[in-house]
Amino acid sequence: MSPFPPEHAAGRTAPAAASVLERAEQHVGLLRDLVRCDAVVLTAADPFALSPQHTSLAAAGYSDAALDRLLDDFVPDARNPGFRLLRNGVRAALRWSDLARNWQIRFVTTALAEECLLPAGFHEGLTACLWLPDGSHAGAVHMNWAASRAATDDRRRTVERFLPLLAEASNVLQPHRVLADELHGDAHVALIGAGVEQRIPGRDVGPVLRSQGRLWPLLLSSVPHRNGSYIWIDEAETFHRIDLTRCAGSTMLVAEREMPAPYDLTARELQVVTLLAGGASNPGIADALVVSRRTVSTHVEHILAKLGVASRADVAALATREGLRLVPVGRGSELQPGGLGRMR
Protein backbone atom coordinates (compact mmCIF):
# COMPACT_ATOMS: atom_id res chain seq x y z
CA MET A 1 0.00 0.00 0.00
CA SER A 2 1.30 3.42 -0.93
CA PRO A 3 -0.30 6.81 -0.34
CA PHE A 4 0.42 7.77 -3.94
CA PRO A 5 -1.86 7.35 -6.97
CA PRO A 6 -0.82 4.37 -9.12
CA GLU A 7 -0.61 6.17 -12.44
CA HIS A 8 2.85 7.54 -11.57
CA ALA A 9 4.48 4.23 -10.68
CA ALA A 10 7.91 3.58 -12.14
CA GLY A 11 10.34 0.94 -10.86
CA ARG A 12 11.22 1.40 -7.21
CA THR A 13 10.05 5.01 -7.31
CA ALA A 14 6.86 5.44 -5.31
CA PRO A 15 3.79 6.23 -7.42
CA ALA A 16 3.59 9.68 -5.87
CA ALA A 17 1.26 12.55 -6.53
CA ALA A 18 2.65 14.69 -9.36
CA SER A 19 3.02 17.73 -7.11
CA VAL A 20 5.13 15.74 -4.61
CA LEU A 21 7.37 14.31 -7.32
CA GLU A 22 7.83 17.65 -9.06
CA ARG A 23 8.78 19.35 -5.79
CA ALA A 24 11.23 16.57 -4.97
CA GLU A 25 12.86 16.73 -8.41
CA GLN A 26 13.29 20.50 -8.14
CA HIS A 27 14.88 20.36 -4.68
CA VAL A 28 17.18 17.46 -5.56
CA GLY A 29 18.32 19.16 -8.75
CA LEU A 30 19.11 22.39 -6.94
CA LEU A 31 20.92 20.62 -4.09
CA ARG A 32 22.99 18.51 -6.47
CA ASP A 33 24.12 21.63 -8.32
CA LEU A 34 25.12 23.30 -5.05
CA VAL A 35 27.10 20.47 -3.47
CA ARG A 36 28.41 18.92 -6.71
CA CYS A 37 27.67 15.36 -5.64
CA ASP A 38 27.87 12.46 -8.07
CA ALA A 39 24.73 10.70 -6.84
CA VAL A 40 21.74 11.70 -4.73
CA VAL A 41 18.37 10.27 -3.74
CA LEU A 42 15.53 11.84 -1.77
CA THR A 43 13.29 9.26 -0.12
CA ALA A 44 9.94 9.36 1.64
CA ALA A 45 8.84 7.24 4.57
CA ASP A 46 5.65 5.40 3.58
CA PRO A 47 3.15 6.41 6.30
CA PHE A 48 0.91 3.41 5.64
CA ALA A 49 3.51 0.66 5.54
CA LEU A 50 2.98 -1.96 8.25
CA SER A 51 6.75 -1.92 8.84
CA PRO A 52 9.20 0.98 8.25
CA GLN A 53 9.69 1.41 4.52
CA HIS A 54 11.07 4.11 2.23
CA THR A 55 10.28 4.92 -1.37
CA SER A 56 12.30 7.01 -3.80
CA LEU A 57 10.92 10.41 -4.83
CA ALA A 58 13.85 11.70 -6.89
CA ALA A 59 17.22 10.13 -7.66
CA ALA A 60 20.24 10.58 -9.90
CA GLY A 61 23.56 8.78 -10.28
CA TYR A 62 22.70 5.45 -8.60
CA SER A 63 22.18 2.04 -10.15
CA ASP A 64 18.89 0.28 -9.48
CA ALA A 65 20.69 -2.17 -7.20
CA ALA A 66 22.24 0.61 -5.13
CA LEU A 67 18.88 2.36 -4.84
CA ASP A 68 17.24 -0.84 -3.68
CA ARG A 69 19.84 -1.29 -0.95
CA LEU A 70 19.59 2.32 0.20
CA LEU A 71 15.79 2.04 0.45
CA ASP A 72 15.86 -1.32 2.19
CA ASP A 73 18.69 -0.59 4.63
CA PHE A 74 17.59 2.76 6.05
CA VAL A 75 15.21 1.42 8.72
CA PRO A 76 15.22 1.68 12.54
CA ASP A 77 16.64 -1.83 13.02
CA ALA A 78 19.25 -1.47 10.27
CA ARG A 79 22.22 -3.83 10.45
CA ASN A 80 24.33 -1.04 8.99
CA PRO A 81 25.72 0.72 12.11
CA GLY A 82 25.96 4.08 10.36
CA PHE A 83 22.36 3.95 9.18
CA ARG A 84 21.21 2.73 12.58
CA LEU A 85 22.82 5.76 14.22
CA LEU A 86 21.44 8.21 11.67
CA ARG A 87 17.94 6.71 11.65
CA ASN A 88 17.56 6.55 15.43
CA GLY A 89 19.90 8.94 17.20
CA VAL A 90 21.33 11.85 15.21
CA ARG A 91 19.49 14.74 13.58
CA ALA A 92 22.35 15.89 11.40
CA ALA A 93 23.89 15.26 8.00
CA LEU A 94 26.87 12.93 8.47
CA ARG A 95 29.54 11.79 6.04
CA TRP A 96 31.41 8.51 6.20
CA SER A 97 34.36 10.45 7.60
CA ASP A 98 32.18 11.97 10.33
CA LEU A 99 31.01 8.51 11.37
CA ALA A 100 34.58 7.25 11.55
CA ARG A 101 35.94 10.26 13.43
CA ASN A 102 33.16 10.89 15.96
CA TRP A 103 31.52 7.46 16.40
CA GLN A 104 34.27 5.03 15.37
CA ILE A 105 31.96 3.60 12.70
CA ARG A 106 33.79 2.58 9.53
CA PHE A 107 31.07 2.86 6.90
CA VAL A 108 33.44 1.65 4.18
CA THR A 109 33.43 -1.81 5.77
CA THR A 110 29.63 -2.19 5.71
CA ALA A 111 27.99 -4.55 3.23
CA LEU A 112 26.29 -1.63 1.48
CA ALA A 113 29.59 0.12 0.85
CA GLU A 114 31.57 -2.99 -0.07
CA GLU A 115 28.91 -4.54 -2.32
CA CYS A 116 27.29 -1.48 -3.96
CA LEU A 117 28.86 1.91 -3.38
CA LEU A 118 32.60 1.27 -3.58
CA PRO A 119 32.32 -0.89 -6.74
CA ALA A 120 30.31 1.95 -8.30
CA GLY A 121 33.26 4.28 -7.71
CA PHE A 122 31.94 6.17 -4.65
CA HIS A 123 34.48 6.84 -1.89
CA GLU A 124 32.58 9.25 0.34
CA GLY A 125 28.92 9.66 1.19
CA LEU A 126 26.48 11.61 3.31
CA THR A 127 23.12 10.71 4.80
CA ALA A 128 20.55 12.65 6.82
CA CYS A 129 17.21 11.65 8.26
CA LEU A 130 14.43 14.14 7.53
CA TRP A 131 12.04 15.31 10.25
CA LEU A 132 8.99 17.57 10.15
CA PRO A 133 8.50 20.32 12.76
CA ASP A 134 6.07 18.14 14.75
CA GLY A 135 8.69 15.37 15.06
CA SER A 136 7.27 13.14 12.31
CA HIS A 137 9.80 11.18 10.27
CA ALA A 138 9.39 12.27 6.65
CA GLY A 139 12.21 10.51 4.81
CA ALA A 140 15.92 10.69 4.13
CA VAL A 141 18.52 12.10 1.77
CA HIS A 142 21.56 10.10 0.64
CA MET A 143 24.39 11.35 -1.56
CA ASN A 144 27.79 10.15 -2.67
CA TRP A 145 31.00 11.49 -4.22
CA ALA A 146 33.64 9.70 -6.25
CA ALA A 147 36.41 11.78 -4.67
CA SER A 148 36.51 11.92 -0.86
CA ARG A 149 37.92 15.43 -0.86
CA ALA A 150 34.84 16.70 -2.74
CA ALA A 151 32.64 16.16 0.34
CA THR A 152 33.81 19.33 2.07
CA ASP A 153 32.62 20.80 5.36
CA ASP A 154 31.00 23.65 3.46
CA ARG A 155 29.01 21.24 1.32
CA ARG A 156 27.90 19.28 4.39
CA ARG A 157 26.70 22.52 5.98
CA THR A 158 24.84 23.40 2.78
CA VAL A 159 23.01 20.08 2.96
CA GLU A 160 22.08 20.73 6.58
CA ARG A 161 20.59 24.10 5.66
CA PHE A 162 18.46 22.25 3.09
CA LEU A 163 17.14 19.64 5.51
CA PRO A 164 13.90 21.46 6.53
CA LEU A 165 13.09 22.08 2.87
CA LEU A 166 13.85 18.47 1.95
CA ALA A 167 11.68 17.24 4.83
CA GLU A 168 8.71 19.20 3.51
CA ALA A 169 9.40 17.88 0.01
CA SER A 170 9.38 14.32 1.41
CA ASN A 171 6.12 14.85 3.27
CA VAL A 172 3.80 12.73 1.12
CA LEU A 173 0.91 13.65 3.43
CA GLN A 174 1.11 17.33 2.48
CA PRO A 175 -1.54 17.01 -0.29
CA HIS A 176 -3.83 15.41 2.31
CA ARG A 177 -3.15 18.34 4.66
CA VAL A 178 -4.15 20.78 1.93
CA LEU A 179 -7.33 18.77 1.27
CA ALA A 180 -8.17 18.61 4.98
CA ASP A 181 -7.64 22.36 5.40
CA GLU A 182 -9.74 23.14 2.36
CA LEU A 183 -12.66 20.81 3.08
CA HIS A 184 -12.82 20.49 6.83
CA GLY A 185 -11.41 23.63 8.44
CA ASP A 186 -10.69 22.99 12.11
CA ALA A 187 -12.33 19.55 12.31
CA HIS A 188 -10.41 16.61 13.71
CA VAL A 189 -8.94 14.60 10.83
CA ALA A 190 -7.08 11.35 10.19
CA LEU A 191 -6.20 9.12 7.25
CA ILE A 192 -6.87 5.45 6.70
CA GLY A 193 -4.87 3.33 4.29
CA ALA A 194 -4.16 -0.41 4.27
CA GLY A 195 -6.01 -0.66 7.58
CA VAL A 196 -3.52 1.68 9.23
CA GLU A 197 -4.35 4.97 10.93
CA GLN A 198 -2.13 7.91 10.03
CA ARG A 199 -2.27 11.37 11.52
CA ILE A 200 -1.83 14.36 9.22
CA PRO A 201 1.10 16.53 10.38
CA GLY A 202 -0.18 19.83 11.74
CA ARG A 203 -3.76 18.58 12.24
CA ASP A 204 -5.32 17.20 15.43
CA VAL A 205 -6.83 13.72 15.33
CA GLY A 206 -9.01 14.40 18.39
CA PRO A 207 -10.32 11.84 20.90
CA VAL A 208 -12.97 10.22 18.66
CA LEU A 209 -10.68 9.30 15.75
CA ARG A 210 -7.88 7.82 17.84
CA SER A 211 -7.05 4.30 16.76
CA GLN A 212 -7.67 3.09 20.33
CA GLY A 213 -11.22 4.48 20.29
CA ARG A 214 -14.51 2.71 19.75
CA LEU A 215 -15.20 4.24 16.33
CA TRP A 216 -11.95 3.32 14.64
CA PRO A 217 -12.57 -0.44 14.16
CA LEU A 218 -15.89 0.42 12.51
CA LEU A 219 -14.19 2.84 10.14
CA LEU A 220 -11.64 0.21 9.17
CA SER A 221 -14.44 -2.11 8.08
CA SER A 222 -16.53 0.52 6.32
CA VAL A 223 -14.13 3.09 4.89
CA PRO A 224 -12.81 1.06 1.93
CA HIS A 225 -16.35 0.84 0.60
CA ARG A 226 -17.92 4.19 1.56
CA ASN A 227 -17.83 7.88 0.78
CA GLY A 228 -19.92 10.77 2.09
CA SER A 229 -21.20 12.17 5.41
CA TYR A 230 -22.49 10.14 8.33
CA ILE A 231 -23.34 10.47 12.02
CA TRP A 232 -21.64 8.79 14.95
CA ILE A 233 -23.19 8.69 18.42
CA ASP A 234 -20.76 8.00 21.25
CA GLU A 235 -21.31 6.35 24.62
CA ALA A 236 -22.45 9.66 26.14
CA GLU A 237 -24.99 10.03 23.30
CA THR A 238 -23.06 12.97 21.86
CA PHE A 239 -23.57 13.37 18.12
CA HIS A 240 -20.60 13.66 15.74
CA ARG A 241 -20.47 14.46 12.04
CA ILE A 242 -18.18 11.99 10.24
CA ASP A 243 -17.10 12.92 6.69
CA LEU A 244 -15.37 10.30 4.55
CA THR A 245 -13.47 11.52 1.48
CA ARG A 246 -11.73 9.09 -0.87
CA CYS A 247 -8.21 10.20 -1.79
CA ALA A 248 -5.54 8.66 -4.01
CA GLY A 249 -5.68 4.90 -4.31
CA SER A 250 -7.61 3.41 -1.40
CA THR A 251 -6.63 6.12 1.08
CA MET A 252 -9.53 7.78 2.88
CA LEU A 253 -9.61 11.12 4.68
CA VAL A 254 -11.82 11.04 7.78
CA ALA A 255 -13.05 14.24 9.43
CA GLU A 256 -14.96 14.49 12.73
CA ARG A 257 -16.67 17.28 14.65
CA GLU A 258 -19.37 17.42 17.30
CA MET A 259 -22.85 18.44 16.16
CA PRO A 260 -26.33 18.91 17.61
CA ALA A 261 -28.91 16.24 16.92
CA PRO A 262 -30.06 16.99 13.34
CA TYR A 263 -33.75 17.91 13.08
CA ASP A 264 -33.98 17.01 16.78
CA LEU A 265 -33.91 13.33 15.82
CA THR A 266 -33.22 10.82 18.57
CA ALA A 267 -30.63 8.07 18.35
CA ARG A 268 -33.37 5.51 17.75
CA GLU A 269 -34.96 7.64 15.04
CA LEU A 270 -31.59 7.92 13.31
CA GLN A 271 -31.37 4.14 13.31
CA VAL A 272 -34.76 4.03 11.60
CA VAL A 273 -33.69 6.74 9.13
CA THR A 274 -30.54 4.75 8.31
CA LEU A 275 -32.55 1.60 7.64
CA LEU A 276 -35.13 3.51 5.61
CA ALA A 277 -32.34 5.00 3.48
CA GLY A 278 -31.14 1.46 2.87
CA GLY A 279 -34.56 0.44 1.55
CA ALA A 280 -35.77 -1.55 4.56
CA SER A 281 -39.49 -2.13 5.08
CA ASN A 282 -41.23 -1.62 8.42
CA PRO A 283 -41.13 -5.36 9.17
CA GLY A 284 -37.43 -5.41 8.26
CA ILE A 285 -36.74 -2.44 10.54
CA ALA A 286 -38.68 -4.09 13.37
CA ASP A 287 -36.60 -7.25 13.01
CA ALA A 288 -33.32 -5.32 12.87
CA LEU A 289 -34.12 -3.25 15.97
CA VAL A 290 -35.98 -6.02 17.82
CA VAL A 291 -39.08 -3.88 18.33
CA SER A 292 -42.72 -4.18 17.30
CA ARG A 293 -43.96 -3.09 13.90
CA ARG A 294 -46.29 -0.63 15.59
CA THR A 295 -43.31 0.99 17.31
CA VAL A 296 -41.59 1.31 13.95
CA SER A 297 -44.70 2.93 12.43
CA THR A 298 -44.71 5.47 15.27
CA HIS A 299 -41.03 6.24 14.70
CA VAL A 300 -41.65 6.72 10.97
CA GLU A 301 -44.51 9.14 11.66
CA HIS A 302 -42.29 11.18 13.99
CA ILE A 303 -39.45 11.19 11.47
CA LEU A 304 -41.70 12.42 8.64
CA ALA A 305 -42.96 15.24 10.86
CA LYS A 306 -39.49 16.30 12.06
CA LEU A 307 -37.99 16.27 8.56
CA GLY A 308 -41.03 17.96 7.04
CA VAL A 309 -41.36 15.40 4.22
CA ALA A 310 -44.27 13.36 2.96
CA SER A 311 -42.89 9.91 2.17
CA ARG A 312 -40.31 7.28 3.00
CA ALA A 313 -38.62 7.99 -0.33
CA ASP A 314 -38.26 11.63 0.72
CA VAL A 315 -36.66 10.47 3.97
CA ALA A 316 -34.16 8.33 2.08
CA ALA A 317 -33.26 11.14 -0.31
CA LEU A 318 -32.84 13.70 2.49
CA ALA A 319 -30.82 11.28 4.62
CA THR A 320 -28.36 10.66 1.78
CA ARG A 321 -28.17 14.33 0.76
CA GLU A 322 -27.64 15.72 4.27
CA GLY A 323 -25.72 12.84 5.84
CA LEU A 324 -28.37 11.70 8.30
CA ARG A 325 -27.33 8.04 8.22
CA LEU A 326 -25.33 6.43 11.01
CA VAL A 327 -21.76 5.35 10.33
CA PRO A 328 -22.00 2.11 8.32
CA VAL A 329 -20.39 -1.05 9.59
CA GLY A 330 -18.77 -3.04 6.80
CA ARG A 331 -20.53 -3.88 3.56
CA GLY A 332 -23.52 -5.80 4.85
CA SER A 333 -24.70 -3.84 7.89
CA GLU A 334 -26.02 -0.30 8.10
CA LEU A 335 -26.42 0.03 11.88
CA GLN A 336 -24.00 1.38 14.40
CA PRO A 337 -23.59 -1.12 17.26
CA GLY A 338 -22.72 -0.44 20.88
CA GLY A 339 -25.96 -0.28 22.83
CA LEU A 340 -28.19 1.82 20.60
CA GLY A 341 -30.38 -1.22 20.09
CA ARG A 342 -31.46 -0.88 23.73
CA MET A 343 -32.63 2.72 23.27
CA ARG A 344 -36.31 3.54 22.88
C-alpha positions in Angstrom: 0.0 0.0 0.0 1.3 3.4 -0.9 -0.3 6.8 -0.3 0.4 7.8 -3.9 -1.9 7.4 -7.0 -0.8 4.4 -9.1 -0.6 6.2 -12.4 2.9 7.5 -11.6 4.5 4.2 -10.7 7.9 3.6 -12.1 10.3 0.9 -10.9 11.2 1.4 -7.2 10.1 5.0 -7.3 6.9 5.4 -5.3 3.8 6.2 -7.4 3.6 9.7 -5.9 1.3 12.5 -6.5 2.6 14.7 -9.4 3.0 17.7 -7.1 5.1 15.7 -4.6 7.4 14.3 -7.3 7.8 17.6 -9.1 8.8 19.4 -5.8 11.2 16.6 -5.0 12.9 16.7 -8.4 13.3 20.5 -8.1 14.9 20.4 -4.7 17.2 17.5 -5.6 18.3 19.2 -8.8 19.1 22.4 -6.9 20.9 20.6 -4.1 23.0 18.5 -6.5 24.1 21.6 -8.3 25.1 23.3 -5.1 27.1 20.5 -3.5 28.4 18.9 -6.7 27.7 15.4 -5.6 27.9 12.5 -8.1 24.7 10.7 -6.8 21.7 11.7 -4.7 18.4 10.3 -3.7 15.5 11.8 -1.8 13.3 9.3 -0.1 9.9 9.4 1.6 8.8 7.2 4.6 5.7 5.4 3.6 3.2 6.4 6.3 0.9 3.4 5.6 3.5 0.7 5.5 3.0 -2.0 8.2 6.7 -1.9 8.8 9.2 1.0 8.2 9.7 1.4 4.5 11.1 4.1 2.2 10.3 4.9 -1.4 12.3 7.0 -3.8 10.9 10.4 -4.8 13.9 11.7 -6.9 17.2 10.1 -7.7 20.2 10.6 -9.9 23.6 8.8 -10.3 22.7 5.5 -8.6 22.2 2.0 -10.1 18.9 0.3 -9.5 20.7 -2.2 -7.2 22.2 0.6 -5.1 18.9 2.4 -4.8 17.2 -0.8 -3.7 19.8 -1.3 -1.0 19.6 2.3 0.2 15.8 2.0 0.4 15.9 -1.3 2.2 18.7 -0.6 4.6 17.6 2.8 6.0 15.2 1.4 8.7 15.2 1.7 12.5 16.6 -1.8 13.0 19.2 -1.5 10.3 22.2 -3.8 10.4 24.3 -1.0 9.0 25.7 0.7 12.1 26.0 4.1 10.4 22.4 3.9 9.2 21.2 2.7 12.6 22.8 5.8 14.2 21.4 8.2 11.7 17.9 6.7 11.7 17.6 6.6 15.4 19.9 8.9 17.2 21.3 11.9 15.2 19.5 14.7 13.6 22.4 15.9 11.4 23.9 15.3 8.0 26.9 12.9 8.5 29.5 11.8 6.0 31.4 8.5 6.2 34.4 10.4 7.6 32.2 12.0 10.3 31.0 8.5 11.4 34.6 7.2 11.6 35.9 10.3 13.4 33.2 10.9 16.0 31.5 7.5 16.4 34.3 5.0 15.4 32.0 3.6 12.7 33.8 2.6 9.5 31.1 2.9 6.9 33.4 1.7 4.2 33.4 -1.8 5.8 29.6 -2.2 5.7 28.0 -4.5 3.2 26.3 -1.6 1.5 29.6 0.1 0.9 31.6 -3.0 -0.1 28.9 -4.5 -2.3 27.3 -1.5 -4.0 28.9 1.9 -3.4 32.6 1.3 -3.6 32.3 -0.9 -6.7 30.3 1.9 -8.3 33.3 4.3 -7.7 31.9 6.2 -4.7 34.5 6.8 -1.9 32.6 9.2 0.3 28.9 9.7 1.2 26.5 11.6 3.3 23.1 10.7 4.8 20.6 12.6 6.8 17.2 11.6 8.3 14.4 14.1 7.5 12.0 15.3 10.3 9.0 17.6 10.2 8.5 20.3 12.8 6.1 18.1 14.8 8.7 15.4 15.1 7.3 13.1 12.3 9.8 11.2 10.3 9.4 12.3 6.6 12.2 10.5 4.8 15.9 10.7 4.1 18.5 12.1 1.8 21.6 10.1 0.6 24.4 11.4 -1.6 27.8 10.2 -2.7 31.0 11.5 -4.2 33.6 9.7 -6.3 36.4 11.8 -4.7 36.5 11.9 -0.9 37.9 15.4 -0.9 34.8 16.7 -2.7 32.6 16.2 0.3 33.8 19.3 2.1 32.6 20.8 5.4 31.0 23.7 3.5 29.0 21.2 1.3 27.9 19.3 4.4 26.7 22.5 6.0 24.8 23.4 2.8 23.0 20.1 3.0 22.1 20.7 6.6 20.6 24.1 5.7 18.5 22.3 3.1 17.1 19.6 5.5 13.9 21.5 6.5 13.1 22.1 2.9 13.8 18.5 2.0 11.7 17.2 4.8 8.7 19.2 3.5 9.4 17.9 0.0 9.4 14.3 1.4 6.1 14.8 3.3 3.8 12.7 1.1 0.9 13.7 3.4 1.1 17.3 2.5 -1.5 17.0 -0.3 -3.8 15.4 2.3 -3.1 18.3 4.7 -4.2 20.8 1.9 -7.3 18.8 1.3 -8.2 18.6 5.0 -7.6 22.4 5.4 -9.7 23.1 2.4 -12.7 20.8 3.1 -12.8 20.5 6.8 -11.4 23.6 8.4 -10.7 23.0 12.1 -12.3 19.6 12.3 -10.4 16.6 13.7 -8.9 14.6 10.8 -7.1 11.3 10.2 -6.2 9.1 7.3 -6.9 5.5 6.7 -4.9 3.3 4.3 -4.2 -0.4 4.3 -6.0 -0.7 7.6 -3.5 1.7 9.2 -4.4 5.0 10.9 -2.1 7.9 10.0 -2.3 11.4 11.5 -1.8 14.4 9.2 1.1 16.5 10.4 -0.2 19.8 11.7 -3.8 18.6 12.2 -5.3 17.2 15.4 -6.8 13.7 15.3 -9.0 14.4 18.4 -10.3 11.8 20.9 -13.0 10.2 18.7 -10.7 9.3 15.8 -7.9 7.8 17.8 -7.1 4.3 16.8 -7.7 3.1 20.3 -11.2 4.5 20.3 -14.5 2.7 19.7 -15.2 4.2 16.3 -11.9 3.3 14.6 -12.6 -0.4 14.2 -15.9 0.4 12.5 -14.2 2.8 10.1 -11.6 0.2 9.2 -14.4 -2.1 8.1 -16.5 0.5 6.3 -14.1 3.1 4.9 -12.8 1.1 1.9 -16.4 0.8 0.6 -17.9 4.2 1.6 -17.8 7.9 0.8 -19.9 10.8 2.1 -21.2 12.2 5.4 -22.5 10.1 8.3 -23.3 10.5 12.0 -21.6 8.8 14.9 -23.2 8.7 18.4 -20.8 8.0 21.2 -21.3 6.3 24.6 -22.4 9.7 26.1 -25.0 10.0 23.3 -23.1 13.0 21.9 -23.6 13.4 18.1 -20.6 13.7 15.7 -20.5 14.5 12.0 -18.2 12.0 10.2 -17.1 12.9 6.7 -15.4 10.3 4.6 -13.5 11.5 1.5 -11.7 9.1 -0.9 -8.2 10.2 -1.8 -5.5 8.7 -4.0 -5.7 4.9 -4.3 -7.6 3.4 -1.4 -6.6 6.1 1.1 -9.5 7.8 2.9 -9.6 11.1 4.7 -11.8 11.0 7.8 -13.1 14.2 9.4 -15.0 14.5 12.7 -16.7 17.3 14.6 -19.4 17.4 17.3 -22.8 18.4 16.2 -26.3 18.9 17.6 -28.9 16.2 16.9 -30.1 17.0 13.3 -33.8 17.9 13.1 -34.0 17.0 16.8 -33.9 13.3 15.8 -33.2 10.8 18.6 -30.6 8.1 18.3 -33.4 5.5 17.8 -35.0 7.6 15.0 -31.6 7.9 13.3 -31.4 4.1 13.3 -34.8 4.0 11.6 -33.7 6.7 9.1 -30.5 4.7 8.3 -32.5 1.6 7.6 -35.1 3.5 5.6 -32.3 5.0 3.5 -31.1 1.5 2.9 -34.6 0.4 1.5 -35.8 -1.5 4.6 -39.5 -2.1 5.1 -41.2 -1.6 8.4 -41.1 -5.4 9.2 -37.4 -5.4 8.3 -36.7 -2.4 10.5 -38.7 -4.1 13.4 -36.6 -7.3 13.0 -33.3 -5.3 12.9 -34.1 -3.2 16.0 -36.0 -6.0 17.8 -39.1 -3.9 18.3 -42.7 -4.2 17.3 -44.0 -3.1 13.9 -46.3 -0.6 15.6 -43.3 1.0 17.3 -41.6 1.3 13.9 -44.7 2.9 12.4 -44.7 5.5 15.3 -41.0 6.2 14.7 -41.6 6.7 11.0 -44.5 9.1 11.7 -42.3 11.2 14.0 -39.5 11.2 11.5 -41.7 12.4 8.6 -43.0 15.2 10.9 -39.5 16.3 12.1 -38.0 16.3 8.6 -41.0 18.0 7.0 -41.4 15.4 4.2 -44.3 13.4 3.0 -42.9 9.9 2.2 -40.3 7.3 3.0 -38.6 8.0 -0.3 -38.3 11.6 0.7 -36.7 10.5 4.0 -34.2 8.3 2.1 -33.3 11.1 -0.3 -32.8 13.7 2.5 -30.8 11.3 4.6 -28.4 10.7 1.8 -28.2 14.3 0.8 -27.6 15.7 4.3 -25.7 12.8 5.8 -28.4 11.7 8.3 -27.3 8.0 8.2 -25.3 6.4 11.0 -21.8 5.3 10.3 -22.0 2.1 8.3 -20.4 -1.0 9.6 -18.8 -3.0 6.8 -20.5 -3.9 3.6 -23.5 -5.8 4.9 -24.7 -3.8 7.9 -26.0 -0.3 8.1 -26.4 0.0 11.9 -24.0 1.4 14.4 -23.6 -1.1 17.3 -22.7 -0.4 20.9 -26.0 -0.3 22.8 -28.2 1.8 20.6 -30.4 -1.2 20.1 -31.5 -0.9 23.7 -32.6 2.7 23.3 -36.3 3.5 22.9 
